[in-house]
Amino acid sequence: MRVFKSLAVPGFAAVLGLIATPALSSPTTYPLTLDNCGAKVTIAKAPARAIGLGQNSAEIMLLLGLEDKMAGTAFWPSKVLPELAEANAKVKLLSVEFPTFESILAQNPDFVAAALPSLIGPTSKVAKREDFDKVGIPSYISPSTCLNTEKVKDQYGSRDRLWNMDLLYKEIDELSQIFDVADRGQALIADFKKREAALRASVPKDGKQLSYVFWFSSQSPSADAYLGGKNGASGFIADLLGGKNAVTAEAEWPTLGWESIIAANPDVIVVANLDRNRWELDKPEAKIKFLNSDPAVSQMPAVKNKAIVVMDGQAMNPTIRTIYGAEQVAEQLKALGLIK
């Protein structure tokens, strides 16, 4: 079993080439006002000391070539994309976990972009959006993660429809407008759309709709597993590859016991590779060992058929990593002869 430790970025050089071409988009007119997750955000001028709270926000900024406009980043479940490592090294790392509000303010930021509501949302342990408003710092939350929390009483919420890349494209477009680099944003979106279209052609060889379970992590082998929900990024990846998510819960991150996972009987088990090392089962090797050694789980057809693939855990969040993760899964499924 090949375990992927990093992600290839096949379109990255092409994106840089497109960025280098003359600007095709109009310059941003300030003040710029955007509707963002139920709030109006006004940007007076292009940020010069931005904070990327959460991996997705930070990596989008880096992909847009904004490292010189960034005062810091925080909250990284996985290591930065290898192709962005040099640019990222120029930016101060506040913490790989949740930073403090004080540590953010100490960087004298003029803009904060957050990948998750748990970083600046109403129940955030870091700071609430109004805390940034009080000190005159505009904030932006990833549109992909602004979810309804009424049905599922946790910070992650639930989705009643399948996530798709349109929300990510909206995020890239809006961030590129905020920084007055709209041409770079459109080039990046074009690259992702091309790769998304290529993956749509990766359908099962025998025409069967493969079902997937996306296992993010577990506190222990006996604990319930954190899984990618039906309509989240994991469900999108399954759909992108001509299949479906075997998990039917609308919660963004449902937890299921292994009896329920066995009953779901997926054709493919996707295990996450996480760099955070919070739990032993963050490691894909530990997950695969459990799948093959547990008396009940090892009898699942997907395990017996060795239909276990490894994907970057951050790709299970609705982020730029999702398309990279789908490419990882597709490569391994092709090697197994399950898709074209």
Residue, then its C-alpha position, 0 to 999 in steps of 0.5 A: m500500500r503506497v502511503f502519500k505523504s505530500l501532494a503533487v500540484p500538477g497545475f501549479a506551474a501552469v497557474l504561475g504562468l497564467i499569473a505572469t500574463p497581462a491582467l485581464s480583470s479590472p482593478t479593484t475599486y475601494p472601498l470594497t463591500l462584500d456579503n460574507c456569511g451573513a455579514k457585510v465586510t468593507i475593505a478600505k484598501a488592499p491589505a498589507r498585513a493579513i492573517g491567514l487563520g486556517q490552512n485553506s485561507a493561508e494556502i489560497m493567499l500563498l497560491l495568489g502570491l500574497e506572501d509579502k502581504m501576510a503578517g502571520t498564519a495559524f491552525w495547520p492540520s497538514k503541512v503546507l503544499p510542498e510547492l508553497a513551502e518557500a513562500n510560506a517560510k517568509v510568513k510568521l507562523l503563530s501556531v499550528e493549533f488555535p492561536t490566541f486573540e492577543s497573538i493575532l493582534a500583536q502582528n498589527p493585522d489589517f485583515v483576517a481571513a478564516a477557514l472555519p467559523s470555529l476560528i472567528g465564529p460565534t462559538s470560537k475559542v479564539a475570537k468572535r467576528e465582533d471582536f475584530d470589528k471592535v478593533g477595526i479589522p475586517s474579517y472574512i470567513s470561507p463561504s464553504t464552511c458557513l453552515n447551519t448548526e440547528k440540526v446538528k448541535d456542534q460547531y461544524g453544522s450540517r449540509d442539506r445539499l452537496w458541496n461543490m467547487d463553486l463556493l471555493y471559486k467564490e472564495i478565491d475570486e473574493l480574496s483576489q478582489i480584496f487584495d486587488v489581484a483579480d487576474r491571479g484569482q481567475a487564473l487559479i480558478a481556471d486551473f482548478k476547473k480544468r482539473e475538475a473536468a479531467l477528474r469527471a472523466s474518471v468513472p468506474k471501469d465496469g460502470k458500477q457506482l462505487s461507494y466510499v467511506f472517508w475516515f478522518s480519524s478516531q481517538s482510539p480503535s474502540a472509539d467512534a470514527y470521525l467520517g466525512g459527511k454525505n454532502g461535504a467535501s468527501g461526498f463531492i470527491a465521491d461524486l467527482l469520481g462517479g460514485k457516492n458517499a456510503v455515509t448518509a448523515e448530513a452532519e459535516w463530521p458525523t461519528l459512527g461506530w464500526e458496526s454502522i460502518i460495516a453495515a454501510n458496506p463501502d466499496v472503497i475506504v479512504v483513510a486520512n493522512l494528518d500531520r497534526n499527530r493529535w491521536e495515533l489514528d491520525k496516521p494512515e499506517a495506524k488506520i490501515k493496521f486497524l482495518n486489517s487486524d480487527p476481527a470484524v472490520s477486516q472481514m469487510p469486502a473493501v478491506k479483503n479486496k484491498a480497496i483502501v486508499v490514502m488521502d491528505g486529511q485536509a482534503m476532506n475539508p471543503t478547501i483547495r486541497t479537495i481537488y488535490g485529494a481527489e487526484q490522489v484517490a483517483e491515482q490509487l483507484k486507477a492502480l487498483g483497476l477500479i476507475k479509468 
